[in-house]
Amino acid sequence: MNDLYRRILTLEAPGGQPTWVQIVAPTVVRPGGSFTLKVSVADEMGYPSLECDGVLRIIGDFADPPQMEVKFERGKPAIDQIKGVAVHREGLYRFRGEISLDGRKRIFPSNPIRCRSDGPFIYWGDPHVHTVLSDCHPRMCRSLNFCYVAARWFAGLDWVSVADHVSNGRCTVGKWLEQRAVCEAFNDPPDFVTLPAYEASFKGGAGGDNNVYMLRWPDIFVEDYEEGTVKTMCRKLSEKLKPVEEFFVVPHHTTRTGKHGEINPDIYPGEDLMPVVEIHSKWGTSEYRGNPNPLHRIHPGPSYAVDLLNRGLRLGFIAGTDTHSTMPAGFGEEHLDRPPGLTAVFAEELTRRCIYEGIRTRNCYATSLERIYLDVQIADLNPGGSVEWPNPRMPRRIKATAAAVSDILALEVVRNGRTVHAESPNCWRGQMEFVDDSDLEAESLVSEYLGRFTYYYVRVTCASGAQAWSSPVWLILSP
């Protein structure tokens, strides 16, 4: 690791006493393929500890080597990487870390790792990070440099998006040029990807808060807060970037009072330009009214993700932190009681285009707190897909495999916003297979966009409070 990166972490977030350890393994690896374990020790606020001088022992009897050690030095950020690790047999595994903290032995499992010979990889990212350039909570925020360094070297992410505010005079030409330059400087595929983004705000009923994700940077941002909507902004941005091919928008906090995003037909830019919704951030979950982690200030209207899906908006799921203390994938100085979010993207390789296309095509899923492994097939479709379903009485088979850091309490099948099947593995990994043979003639919804349809997704809930949501699958019924 570059010493400059260590200095950035030390200067901008001098962490305190070590509290917990994070061991990050690639979620999907090939048998015999070499990979890197990323290790970090955090203080109670989630910043890299500078006070750790212990030895972390990592054990995985399924791996080569089966045991590894990392020694940390007081006064330096407690981060390290172990290269050249391999797993030779297919299966689901976790590494185990052992370290002495506060005079007692502590054990920390890694995220789950799936070894398989085929299929796409899973790349983890935080699509929603704010820095000092947002001019929002500036005393808590850190720099762009800190964001990218922390995302790659401390949080162990594969990709990240800085989505700084631009509306209400929060961005200038100078800030915009700095965002562009630093983003491009840290883009380093196939090891780490930065995805260009910014956040544009609209008034309640005009779209709320939306992030714009791009393949390349235009000469200047476009926003339309005073008089426009998310749809008019997309129209104006189309003069600078190719719609869909080079940019799309993602609503978030659709349930927040004052910034609600019912996304009514007059402002809806269409499923190609609005392919996913941010279902969770450290401010809360916007899945459905009454969910266990709601935003604290809730708009009374029908603006949850389920409300939008029931209207026929074809939206996949992503999640991020929306951190205003510039701590990707983590907590930081904001004292919020909601867990941070992450997005998992299925892709063949780690490039900017692959991450962009993975989200745009809804080939992704959302999690909170943990890097939960989730493999779902619904009616022989991968999440995010849709198919014409000519016979409403033909059974639908739903298969799911999940693995987490903490035990999985519930694996649930959601149809049209309601749970229709649930299982309780009560273990860190579990499988589910369910055949829905109900008559969709009576269960289907009607939409001006899709006609008659039914959608499904899978929800995972863990003992730690972590959750995961697969992007939905849509069955379009014949008229």
DRENDO-1510 file (C-alpha; in Angstrom, 1 decimal, always signed):
<recs>
REC; n; res; u; v; w
REC; 1; MET; +0.0; +0.0; +0.0 .
REC; 2; ASN; +1.3; +3.5; -0.9 .
REC; 3; ASP; +2.6; +5.4; +2.1 .
REC; 4; LEU; +0.7; +8.5; +0.8 .
REC; 5; TYR; -2.6; +6.6; +1.3 .
REC; 6; ARG; -1.6; +5.8; +4.9 .
REC; 7; ARG; -0.8; +9.4; +5.6 .
REC; 8; ILE; -4.2; +10.5; +4.2 .
REC; 9; LEU; -6.0; +8.1; +6.5 .
REC; 10; THR; -3.9; +9.2; +9.5 .
REC; 11; LEU; -4.4; +12.9; +8.9 .
REC; 12; GLU; -8.1; +13.0; +8.1 .
REC; 13; ALA; -9.5; +10.3; +10.4 .
REC; 14; PRO; -7.1; +9.6; +13.3 .
REC; 15; GLY; -8.9; +6.6; +14.8 .
REC; 16; GLY; -8.9; +5.6; +18.4 .
REC; 17; GLN; -8.8; +2.3; +20.3 .
REC; 18; PRO; -9.4; -0.8; +18.3 .
REC; 19; THR; -13.0; -2.1; +18.6 .
REC; 20; TRP; -13.7; -4.5; +15.8 .
REC; 21; VAL; -12.0; -6.3; +12.9 .
REC; 22; GLN; -13.1; -6.6; +9.3 .
REC; 23; ILE; -11.8; -9.4; +7.1 .
REC; 24; VAL; -12.9; -8.9; +3.5 .
REC; 25; ALA; -12.7; -11.8; +1.0 .
REC; 26; PRO; -13.9; -11.7; -2.6 .
REC; 27; THR; -17.5; -13.0; -2.5 .
REC; 28; VAL; -17.0; -15.2; -5.6 .
REC; 29; VAL; -13.7; -17.0; -6.4 .
REC; 30; ARG; -12.6; -19.7; -8.8 .
REC; 31; PRO; -11.2; -23.0; -7.6 .
REC; 32; GLY; -7.4; -22.6; -7.4 .
REC; 33; GLY; -7.6; -19.0; -8.3 .
REC; 34; SER; -5.4; -16.6; -6.4 .
REC; 35; PHE; -7.0; -13.7; -4.5 .
REC; 36; THR; -6.4; -11.1; -1.8 .
REC; 37; LEU; -7.7; -10.8; +1.7 .
REC; 38; LYS; -8.3; -7.3; +2.9 .
REC; 39; VAL; -8.0; -6.7; +6.6 .
REC; 40; SER; -8.7; -3.6; +8.8 .
REC; 41; VAL; -9.3; -2.7; +12.4 .
REC; 42; ALA; -11.7; +0.0; +13.3 .
REC; 43; ASP; -12.4; +2.2; +16.3 .
REC; 44; GLU; -15.9; +2.5; +17.8 .
REC; 45; MET; -16.9; +5.1; +15.2 .
REC; 46; GLY; -15.8; +3.0; +12.3 .
REC; 47; TYR; -12.6; +4.8; +11.4 .
REC; 48; PRO; -9.2; +3.0; +11.0 .
REC; 49; SER; -7.6; +2.5; +14.4 .
REC; 50; LEU; -4.2; +4.1; +15.1 .
REC; 51; GLU; -3.9; +2.4; +18.5 .
REC; 52; CYS; -3.8; -1.2; +17.5 .
REC; 53; ASP; -0.5; -3.1; +18.1 .
REC; 54; GLY; -1.8; -6.6; +18.2 .
REC; 55; VAL; -1.5; -9.7; +16.0 .
REC; 56; LEU; -4.5; -10.9; +14.0 .
REC; 57; ARG; -4.5; -14.6; +13.2 .
REC; 58; ILE; -6.6; -15.6; +10.3 .
REC; 59; ILE; -7.7; -19.3; +10.0 .
REC; 60; GLY; -9.4; -21.0; +7.1 .
REC; 61; ASP; -8.7; -24.8; +6.9 .
REC; 62; PHE; -10.4; -24.8; +3.5 .
REC; 63; ALA; -7.8; -22.4; +2.1 .
REC; 64; ASP; -4.2; -22.3; +1.0 .
REC; 65; PRO; -2.5; -21.2; +3.2 .
REC; 66; PRO; -4.8; -22.4; +6.0 .
REC; 67; GLN; -3.4; -19.9; +8.6 .
REC; 68; MET; -2.1; -16.4; +8.2 .
REC; 69; GLU; -0.9; -13.6; +10.5 .
REC; 70; VAL; -1.0; -9.8; +10.3 .
REC; 71; LYS; +0.8; -7.6; +12.8 .
REC; 72; PHE; -0.3; -4.0; +13.4 .
REC; 73; GLU; +1.8; -1.2; +14.6 .
REC; 74; ARG; +0.6; +1.5; +16.9 .
REC; 75; GLY; +0.6; +5.0; +15.3 .
REC; 76; LYS; -0.3; +3.7; +11.9 .
REC; 77; PRO; -3.7; +2.9; +10.3 .
REC; 78; ALA; -4.5; -0.8; +11.1 .
REC; 79; ILE; -4.9; -2.0; +7.6 .
REC; 80; ASP; -3.2; -4.7; +5.5 .
REC; 81; GLN; -3.7; -7.1; +2.7 .
REC; 82; ILE; -2.7; -10.8; +2.3 .
REC; 83; LYS; -2.1; -11.8; -1.3 .
REC; 84; GLY; -1.9; -15.2; -2.9 .
REC; 85; VAL; -4.7; -16.9; -1.1 .
REC; 86; ALA; -6.6; -19.7; -2.8 .
REC; 87; VAL; -9.5; -22.1; -2.3 .
REC; 88; HIS; -9.5; -25.3; -4.3 .
REC; 89; ARG; -12.9; -26.9; -3.6 .
REC; 90; GLU; -16.2; -25.5; -4.6 .
REC; 91; GLY; -18.5; -24.5; -1.7 .
REC; 92; LEU; -19.4; -21.7; +0.8 .
REC; 93; TYR; -16.8; -20.7; +3.3 .
REC; 94; ARG; -15.8; -18.1; +5.9 .
REC; 95; PHE; -12.4; -17.2; +7.3 .
REC; 96; ARG; -12.1; -16.7; +11.1 .
REC; 97; GLY; -10.0; -13.9; +12.6 .
REC; 98; GLU; -8.6; -14.1; +16.2 .
REC; 99; ILE; -7.1; -11.1; +18.0 .
REC; 100; SER; -6.7; -9.8; +21.6 .
REC; 101; LEU; -8.6; -6.6; +22.2 .
REC; 102; ASP; -8.9; -5.0; +25.6 .
REC; 103; GLY; -7.1; -8.0; +27.1 .
REC; 104; ARG; -9.4; -10.6; +25.8 .
REC; 105; LYS; -9.5; -12.9; +22.8 .
REC; 106; ARG; -12.0; -11.8; +20.2 .
REC; 107; ILE; -13.2; -13.7; +17.1 .
REC; 108; PHE; -14.4; -12.0; +13.9 .
REC; 109; PRO; -15.7; -14.0; +10.9 .
REC; 110; SER; -15.1; -12.8; +7.4 .
REC; 111; ASN; -17.8; -12.2; +4.9 .
REC; 112; PRO; -18.9; -15.4; +3.2 .
REC; 113; ILE; -17.0; -16.6; +0.1 .
REC; 114; ARG; -18.4; -18.7; -2.7 .
REC; 115; CYS; -16.0; -20.9; -4.6 .
REC; 116; ARG; -17.4; -22.0; -7.9 .
REC; 117; SER; -16.1; -22.8; -11.4 .
REC; 118; ASP; -18.5; -20.6; -13.4 .
REC; 119; GLY; -21.0; -17.8; -13.2 .
REC; 120; PRO; -20.4; -14.0; -12.7 .
REC; 121; PHE; -18.3; -12.4; -10.0 .
REC; 122; ILE; -19.8; -10.1; -7.3 .
REC; 123; TYR; -18.3; -6.7; -6.8 .
REC; 124; TRP; -19.2; -4.6; -3.8 .
REC; 125; GLY; -19.5; -0.8; -3.7 .
REC; 126; ASP; -21.0; +2.2; -2.0 .
REC; 127; PRO; -22.8; +4.3; -4.6 .
REC; 128; HIS; -23.6; +7.2; -2.3 .
REC; 129; VAL; -20.8; +9.0; -0.5 .
REC; 130; HIS; -20.6; +12.7; +0.3 .
REC; 131; THR; -17.4; +14.7; +0.8 .
REC; 132; VAL; -16.6; +18.3; +1.9 .
REC; 133; LEU; -17.5; +19.4; -1.6 .
REC; 134; SER; -21.1; +18.8; -0.8 .
REC; 135; ASP; -21.1; +21.7; +1.6 .
REC; 136; CYS; -23.4; +19.6; +3.8 .
REC; 137; HIS; -22.3; +18.8; +7.4 .
REC; 138; PRO; -18.8; +20.1; +6.3 .
REC; 139; ARG; -17.4; +19.7; +9.8 .
REC; 140; MET; -17.9; +15.9; +9.7 .
REC; 141; CYS; -17.0; +15.4; +6.0 .
REC; 142; ARG; -13.6; +14.5; +4.7 .
REC; 143; SER; -11.9; +15.1; +1.3 .
REC; 144; LEU; -12.3; +13.3; -2.0 .
REC; 145; ASN; -8.9; +11.8; -1.5 .
REC; 146; PHE; -10.0; +10.3; +1.9 .
REC; 147; CYS; -13.1; +8.9; +0.3 .
REC; 148; TYR; -11.3; +6.9; -2.4 .
REC; 149; VAL; -8.5; +5.8; -0.1 .
REC; 150; ALA; -10.8; +4.7; +2.6 .
REC; 151; ALA; -13.1; +2.9; +0.2 .
REC; 152; ARG; -10.3; +0.9; -1.4 .
REC; 153; TRP; -7.8; +0.3; +1.4 .
REC; 154; PHE; -9.9; +0.5; +4.6 .
REC; 155; ALA; -13.4; -0.6; +3.7 .
REC; 156; GLY; -12.1; -3.1; +1.1 .
REC; 157; LEU; -14.6; -2.1; -1.6 .
REC; 158; ASP; -14.3; -2.9; -5.3 .
REC; 159; TRP; -16.0; +0.4; -6.4 .
REC; 160; VAL; -17.4; +3.6; -5.1 .
REC; 161; SER; -19.3; +6.7; -6.2 .
REC; 162; VAL; -18.9; +10.1; -4.7 .
REC; 163; ALA; -22.4; +11.7; -5.2 .
REC; 164; ASP; -21.8; +15.2; -3.9 .
REC; 165; HIS; -24.7; +17.7; -3.8 .
REC; 166; VAL; -25.0; +20.2; -6.7 .
REC; 167; SER; -28.4; +21.8; -6.1 .
REC; 168; ASN; -29.1; +25.0; -4.2 .
REC; 169; GLY; -25.7; +26.5; -5.1 .
REC; 170; ARG; -23.7; +23.8; -3.5 .
REC; 171; CYS; -21.5; +23.2; -6.5 .
REC; 172; THR; -19.3; +25.5; -8.5 .
REC; 173; VAL; -17.3; +25.0; -11.7 .
REC; 174; GLY; -14.1; +24.7; -9.5 .
REC; 175; LYS; -15.6; +22.0; -7.4 .
REC; 176; TRP; -16.9; +20.2; -10.4 .
REC; 177; LEU; -13.5; +20.1; -12.1 .
REC; 178; GLU; -11.9; +18.8; -8.9 .
REC; 179; GLN; -14.5; +16.0; -8.6 .
REC; 180; ARG; -13.7; +15.0; -12.2 .
REC; 181; ALA; -10.0; +15.0; -11.8 .
REC; 182; VAL; -9.8; +13.1; -8.5 .
REC; 183; CYS; -12.3; +10.6; -9.6 .
REC; 184; GLU; -10.3; +9.8; -12.7 .
REC; 185; ALA; -7.0; +9.7; -10.8 .
REC; 186; PHE; -8.3; +7.0; -8.5 .
REC; 187; ASN; -10.0; +4.9; -11.1 .
REC; 188; ASP; -7.8; +1.8; -11.3 .
REC; 189; PRO; -9.4; -1.2; -13.0 .
REC; 190; PRO; -9.3; -4.2; -12.6 .
REC; 191; ASP; -8.4; -3.5; -8.9 .
REC; 192; PHE; -10.7; -0.6; -8.1 .
REC; 193; VAL; -13.3; +1.4; -9.9 .
REC; 194; THR; -14.7; +4.9; -9.4 .
REC; 195; LEU; -18.1; +5.5; -10.9 .
REC; 196; PRO; -18.9; +9.2; -11.7 .
REC; 197; ALA; -22.0; +10.5; -10.0 .
REC; 198; TYR; -23.6; +13.6; -8.4 .
REC; 199; GLU; -26.8; +14.3; -6.4 .
REC; 200; ALA; -29.5; +16.6; -7.7 .
REC; 201; SER; -32.4; +17.6; -5.5 .
REC; 202; PHE; -36.0; +18.5; -6.4 .
REC; 203; LYS; -38.9; +19.7; -4.4 .
REC; 204; GLY; -41.4; +17.4; -2.9 .
REC; 205; GLY; -43.6; +15.8; -5.6 .
REC; 206; ALA; -41.0; +16.8; -8.3 .
REC; 207; GLY; -38.8; +13.8; -7.7 .
REC; 208; GLY; -37.1; +14.4; -4.3 .
REC; 209; ASP; -33.5; +13.5; -4.2 .
REC; 210; ASN; -31.9; +11.6; -7.1 .
REC; 211; ASN; -28.4; +10.5; -7.8 .
REC; 212; VAL; -27.1; +10.7; -11.4 .
REC; 213; TYR; -24.7; +7.9; -12.4 .
REC; 214; MET; -22.5; +8.4; -15.5 .
REC; 215; LEU; -20.0; +6.6; -17.7 .
REC; 216; ARG; -18.1; +9.8; -18.3 .
REC; 217; TRP; -18.0; +13.3; -16.9 .
REC; 218; PRO; -19.8; +16.1; -18.9 .
REC; 219; ASP; -18.3; +19.6; -19.0 .
REC; 220; ILE; -20.6; +20.7; -16.1 .
REC; 221; PHE; -23.5; +19.2; -14.1 .
REC; 222; VAL; -27.1; +19.7; -14.8 .
REC; 223; GLU; -29.8; +20.3; -12.2 .
REC; 224; ASP; -33.3; +21.8; -12.2 .
REC; 225; TYR; -34.3; +22.4; -8.6 .
REC; 226; GLU; -36.2; +25.7; -8.9 .
REC; 227; GLU; -38.7; +25.0; -11.6 .
REC; 228; GLY; -38.1; +21.5; -12.9 .
REC; 229; THR; -38.4; +17.8; -12.1 .
REC; 230; VAL; -36.3; +14.7; -12.4 .
REC; 231; LYS; -37.7; +14.3; -15.9 .
REC; 232; THR; -36.8; +17.8; -17.1 .
REC; 233; MET; -33.3; +17.4; -15.7 .
REC; 234; CYS; -32.9; +14.2; -17.7 .
REC; 235; ARG; -34.0; +16.0; -20.8 .
REC; 236; LYS; -31.5; +18.8; -20.2 .
REC; 237; LEU; -28.6; +16.4; -19.3 .
REC; 238; SER; -29.4; +14.5; -22.6 .
REC; 239; GLU; -27.9; +17.5; -24.4 .
REC; 240; LYS; -24.5; +16.6; -22.8 .
REC; 241; LEU; -24.6; +12.8; -22.4 .
REC; 242; LYS; -26.3; +10.0; -24.2 .
REC; 243; PRO; -29.4; +9.0; -22.2 .
REC; 244; VAL; -29.2; +5.4; -20.8 .
REC; 245; GLU; -26.0; +4.7; -22.7 .
REC; 246; GLU; -24.1; +7.3; -20.6 .
REC; 247; PHE; -26.3; +8.3; -17.7 .
REC; 248; PHE; -29.3; +7.2; -15.6 .
REC; 249; VAL; -30.9; +8.5; -12.4 .
REC; 250; VAL; -31.7; +6.8; -9.1 .
REC; 251; PRO; -34.2; +8.1; -6.5 .
REC; 252; HIS; -33.5; +7.7; -2.8 .
REC; 253; HIS; -35.3; +8.5; +0.5 .
REC; 254; THR; -38.5; +8.5; -1.4 .
REC; 255; THR; -40.4; +8.3; +1.9 .
REC; 256; ARG; -38.8; +11.3; +3.6 .
REC; 257; THR; -41.0; +14.2; +4.6 .
REC; 258; GLY; -40.4; +17.3; +2.4 .
REC; 259; LYS; -38.5; +15.3; -0.2 .
REC; 260; HIS; -41.0; +12.6; -1.0 .
REC; 261; GLY; -40.7; +10.9; -4.3 .
REC; 262; GLU; -44.0; +9.4; -5.4 .
REC; 263; ILE; -42.6; +9.6; -9.0 .
REC; 264; ASN; -45.9; +10.3; -10.5 .
REC; 265; PRO; -46.4; +9.7; -14.3 .
REC; 266; ASP; -45.8; +13.4; -15.1 .
REC; 267; ILE; -42.2; +13.3; -13.8 .
REC; 268; TYR; -41.3; +9.6; -14.4 .
REC; 269; PRO; -38.5; +9.5; -17.0 .
REC; 270; GLY; -39.1; +5.9; -17.8 .
REC; 271; GLU; -37.5; +2.6; -16.7 .
REC; 272; ASP; -34.5; +3.0; -19.0 .
REC; 273; LEU; -33.5; +6.2; -17.3 .
REC; 274; MET; -34.6; +5.2; -13.8 .
REC; 275; PRO; -33.7; +1.5; -13.6 .
REC; 276; VAL; -33.2; +1.1; -9.8 .
REC; 277; VAL; -34.2; +2.7; -6.5 .
REC; 278; GLU; -32.0; +3.1; -3.4 .
REC; 279; ILE; -34.0; +0.9; -1.0 .
REC; 280; HIS; -31.7; +1.5; +2.0 .
REC; 281; SER; -29.1; +3.9; +3.4 .
REC; 282; LYS; -27.8; +4.7; +6.9 .
REC; 283; TRP; -30.8; +7.1; +7.1 .
REC; 284; GLY; -33.3; +4.2; +6.9 .
REC; 285; THR; -35.1; +1.6; +4.7 .
REC; 286; SER; -37.7; +2.7; +2.2 .
REC; 287; GLU; -38.9; -0.8; +1.3 .
REC; 288; TYR; -42.5; -0.7; +2.8 .
REC; 289; ARG; -44.4; +1.1; +5.4 .
REC; 290; GLY; -43.8; -0.5; +8.8 .
REC; 291; ASN; -40.4; -2.0; +7.9 .
REC; 292; PRO; -38.0; -2.4; +10.9 .
REC; 293; ASN; -35.6; +0.4; +9.9 .
REC; 294; PRO; -37.8; +3.3; +8.6 .
REC; 295; LEU; -36.6; +6.9; +8.1 .
REC; 296; HIS; -37.3; +9.0; +11.1 .
REC; 297; ARG; -39.4; +11.6; +9.2 .
REC; 298; ILE; -41.9; +9.8; +7.0 .
REC; 299; HIS; -44.0; +11.2; +4.3 .
REC; 300; PRO; -47.6; +9.9; +4.5 .
REC; 301; GLY; -48.0; +9.3; +0.7 .
REC; 302; PRO; -47.5; +6.1; -1.2 .
REC; 303; SER; -43.8; +6.5; -1.9 .
REC; 304; TYR; -42.1; +3.4; -0.6 .
REC; 305; ALA; -40.3; +1.1; -3.0 .
REC; 306; VAL; -43.2; -1.4; -2.9 .
REC; 307; ASP; -45.6; +1.4; -3.7 .
REC; 308; LEU; -43.6; +2.3; -6.8 .
REC; 309; LEU; -43.3; -1.4; -7.8 .
REC; 310; ASN; -47.0; -1.9; -7.4 .
REC; 311; ARG; -47.6; +0.9; -9.9 .
REC; 312; GLY; -45.6; -1.0; -12.4 .
REC; 313; LEU; -42.3; +1.0; -12.2 .
REC; 314; ARG; -39.7; -1.6; -13.1 .
REC; 315; LEU; -37.0; -0.8; -10.4 .
REC; 316; GLY; -34.1; -2.9; -9.2 .
REC; 317; PHE; -32.6; -2.4; -5.8 .
REC; 318; ILE; -29.4; -0.8; -4.7 .
REC; 319; ALA; -28.2; +0.5; -1.3 .
REC; 320; GLY; -25.5; +2.9; +0.0 .
REC; 321; THR; -24.5; +4.8; +3.0 .
REC; 322; ASP; -25.4; +8.4; +2.0 .
REC; 323; THR; -22.7; +9.1; +4.5 .
REC; 324; HIS; -22.0; +12.8; +5.3 .
REC; 325; SER; -18.9; +11.9; +7.3 .
REC; 326; THR; -17.2; +10.4; +4.2 .
REC; 327; MET; -17.0; +6.9; +5.6 .
REC; 328; PRO; -17.7; +4.5; +2.7 .
REC; 329; ALA; -19.5; +1.3; +3.7 .
REC; 330; GLY; -19.4; +2.4; +7.4 .
REC; 331; PHE; -20.7; +4.6; +10.2 .
REC; 332; GLY; -18.4; +7.6; +10.9 .
REC; 333; GLU; -19.4; +10.5; +13.1 .
REC; 334; GLU; -23.1; +10.6; +12.2 .
REC; 335; HIS; -24.9; +9.1; +15.2 .
REC; 336; LEU; -27.6; +7.3; +13.3 .
REC; 337; ASP; -29.3; +4.1; +14.5 .
REC; 338; ARG; -29.7; +2.7; +11.0 .
REC; 339; PRO; -27.0; +0.4; +9.5 .
REC; 340; PRO; -25.0; +1.4; +6.4 .
REC; 341; GLY; -25.9; +0.1; +3.0 .
REC; 342; LEU; -24.0; -1.6; +0.2 .
REC; 343; THR; -24.6; -2.6; -3.4 .
REC; 344; ALA; -23.5; -5.9; -4.9 .
REC; 345; VAL; -23.1; -6.0; -8.7 .
REC; 346; PHE; -22.9; -9.2; -10.8 .
REC; 347; ALA; -20.3; -8.8; -13.5 .
REC; 348; GLU; -17.7; -10.7; -15.5 .
REC; 349; GLU; -14.9; -8.2; -14.7 .
REC; 350; LEU; -14.2; -5.1; -12.6 .
REC; 351; THR; -14.4; -2.2; -15.0 .
REC; 352; ARG; -16.4; +1.1; -14.9 .
REC; 353; ARG; -18.6; +0.0; -17.8 .
REC; 354; CYS; -19.4; -3.4; -16.2 .
REC; 355; ILE; -20.4; -1.7; -12.9 .
REC; 356; TYR; -22.5; +0.9; -14.7 .
REC; 357; GLU; -24.2; -1.8; -16.9 .
REC; 358; GLY; -24.7; -4.1; -13.9 .
REC; 359; ILE; -26.8; -1.4; -12.1 .
REC; 360; ARG; -28.5; -0.2; -15.3 .
REC; 361; THR; -29.7; -3.6; -16.1 .
REC; 362; ARG; -30.8; -4.3; -12.5 .
REC; 363; ASN; -28.2; -7.1; -12.3 .
REC; 364; CYS; -27.5; -6.2; -8.7 .
REC; 365; TYR; -28.8; -6.4; -5.2 .
REC; 366; ALA; -28.9; -4.3; -2.0 .
REC; 367; THR; -27.7; -5.1; +1.5 .
REC; 368; SER; -27.4; -3.4; +4.9 .
REC; 369; LEU; -24.6; -3.8; +7.4 .
REC; 370; GLU; -23.1; -7.0; +6.0 .
REC; 371; ARG; -21.8; -8.3; +2.7 .
REC; 372; ILE; -24.5; -11.0; +2.4 .
REC; 373; TYR; -24.1; -13.5; -0.4 .
REC; 374; LEU; -27.3; -13.9; -2.3 .
REC; 375; ASP; -28.0; -16.2; -5.3 .
REC; 376; VAL; -31.6; -16.1; -6.5 .
REC; 377; GLN; -33.5; -17.6; -9.4 .
REC; 378; ILE; -37.2; -16.9; -9.9 .
REC; 379; ALA; -39.1; -18.7; -12.6 .
REC; 380; ASP; -35.7; -19.5; -14.2 .
REC; 381; LEU; -34.9; -15.8; -14.3 .
REC; 382; ASN; -32.0; -14.0; -12.7 .
REC; 383; PRO; -33.0; -10.9; -10.6 .
REC; 384; GLY; -33.8; -7.9; -12.6 .
REC; 385; GLY; -35.3; -9.9; -15.5 .
REC; 386; SER; -38.7; -10.1; -16.9 .
REC; 387; VAL; -40.6; -12.5; -19.1 .
REC; 388; GLU; -44.0; -12.9; -20.7 .
REC; 389; TRP; -46.0; -15.4; -18.7 .
REC; 390; PRO; -48.8; -16.8; -20.8 .
REC; 391; ASN; -50.4; -19.2; -18.3 .
REC; 392; PRO; -51.2; -17.6; -14.9 .
REC; 393; ARG; -51.8; -21.1; -13.4 .
REC; 394; MET; -48.3; -22.4; -14.3 .
REC; 395; PRO; -46.2; -22.8; -11.1 .
REC; 396; ARG; -43.3; -20.6; -10.4 .
REC; 397; ARG; -40.2; -22.0; -8.8 .
REC; 398; ILE; -38.1; -19.7; -6.5 .
REC; 399; LYS; -34.6; -20.9; -5.4 .
REC; 400; ALA; -32.3; -18.9; -3.1 .
REC; 401; THR; -28.9; -19.5; -1.5 .
REC; 402; ALA; -27.7; -17.0; +1.1 .
REC; 403; ALA; -24.8; -16.7; +3.4 .
REC; 404; ALA; -23.9; -13.9; +5.9 .
REC; 405; VAL; -21.5; -12.9; +8.7 .
REC; 406; SER; -24.2; -13.4; +11.4 .
REC; 407; ASP; -26.9; -16.1; +11.4 .
REC; 408; ILE; -29.7; -15.8; +8.9 .
REC; 409; LEU; -33.1; -15.6; +10.7 .
REC; 410; ALA; -35.3; -15.3; +7.7 .
REC; 411; LEU; -35.3; -16.1; +4.0 .
REC; 412; GLU; -38.5; -14.6; +2.5 .
REC; 413; VAL; -40.2; -14.6; -0.9 .
REC; 414; VAL; -42.1; -11.4; -1.5 .
REC; 415; ARG; -44.8; -11.3; -4.2 .
REC; 416; ASN; -46.4; -8.0; -5.1 .
REC; 417; GLY; -45.2; -6.5; -1.8 .
REC; 418; ARG; -46.3; -9.3; +0.5 .
REC; 419; THR; -44.4; -12.2; +2.0 .
REC; 420; VAL; -45.8; -15.4; +0.6 .
REC; 421; HIS; -43.2; -17.8; +1.9 .
REC; 422; ALA; -40.6; -17.7; +4.7 .
REC; 423; GLU; -37.9; -20.1; +6.1 .
REC; 424; SER; -35.6; -19.7; +9.1 .
REC; 425; PRO; -32.2; -21.3; +8.5 .
REC; 426; ASN; -30.8; -20.0; +11.9 .
REC; 427; CYS; -27.3; -20.5; +10.6 .
REC; 428; TRP; -24.8; -18.3; +8.7 .
REC; 429; ARG; -25.9; -20.0; +5.5 .
REC; 430; GLY; -29.1; -21.4; +4.1 .
REC; 431; GLN; -31.0; -22.5; +1.1 .
REC; 432; MET; -34.6; -22.2; +0.1 .
REC; 433; GLU; -36.8; -23.7; -2.7 .
REC; 434; PHE; -40.4; -22.8; -3.0 .
REC; 435; VAL; -43.0; -23.4; -5.7 .
REC; 436; ASP; -45.7; -20.8; -5.9 .
REC; 437; ASP; -48.7; -22.5; -7.5 .
REC; 438; SER; -51.3; -19.8; -6.8 .
REC; 439; ASP; -53.4; -18.5; -9.7 .
REC; 440; LEU; -51.9; -15.3; -10.9 .
REC; 441; GLU; -55.1; -14.4; -12.5 .
REC; 442; ALA; -56.4; -13.2; -9.1 .
REC; 443; GLU; -53.0; -12.0; -7.8 .
REC; 444; SER; -51.8; -9.9; -10.6 .
REC; 445; LEU; -51.5; -6.1; -10.6 .
REC; 446; VAL; -52.4; -3.7; -13.5 .
REC; 447; SER; -50.2; -0.9; -14.7 .
REC; 448; GLU; -50.1; +1.7; -17.5 .
REC; 449; TYR; -46.5; +0.7; -18.1 .
REC; 450; LEU; -46.6; -3.1; -17.9 .
REC; 451; GLY; -50.2; -4.1; -18.3 .
REC; 452; ARG; -51.1; -7.0; -16.1 .
REC; 453; PHE; -48.1; -8.2; -14.1 .
REC; 454; THR; -46.7; -9.9; -11.0 .
REC; 455; TYR; -43.3; -9.3; -9.4 .
REC; 456; TYR; -41.2; -11.3; -6.9 .
REC; 457; TYR; -38.1; -10.7; -4.9 .
REC; 458; VAL; -36.2; -12.3; -2.0 .
REC; 459; ARG; -35.5; -10.7; +1.3 .
REC; 460; VAL; -32.8; -11.9; +3.8 .
REC; 461; THR; -32.8; -10.8; +7.5 .
REC; 462; CYS; -29.9; -11.7; +9.8 .
REC; 463; ALA; -29.4; -11.8; +13.6 .
REC; 464; SER; -27.2; -8.6; +13.5 .
REC; 465; GLY; -30.1; -6.7; +11.9 .
REC; 466; ALA; -28.4; -6.9; +8.4 .
REC; 467; GLN; -30.7; -7.4; +5.5 .
REC; 468; ALA; -30.5; -8.1; +1.7 .
REC; 469; TRP; -33.0; -7.6; -1.1 .
REC; 470; SER; -32.6; -9.2; -4.5 .
REC; 471; SER; -33.7; -7.1; -7.4 .
REC; 472; PRO; -37.2; -8.1; -8.5 .
REC; 473; VAL; -38.3; -10.3; -11.3 .
REC; 474; TRP; -41.4; -9.4; -13.4 .
REC; 475; LEU; -43.9; -11.8; -15.0 .
REC; 476; ILE; -45.9; -10.0; -17.6 .
REC; 477; LEU; -49.3; -11.7; -18.1 .
REC; 478; SER; -51.0; -11.9; -21.4 .
REC; 479; PRO; -54.0; -9.5; -21.8 .
</recs>
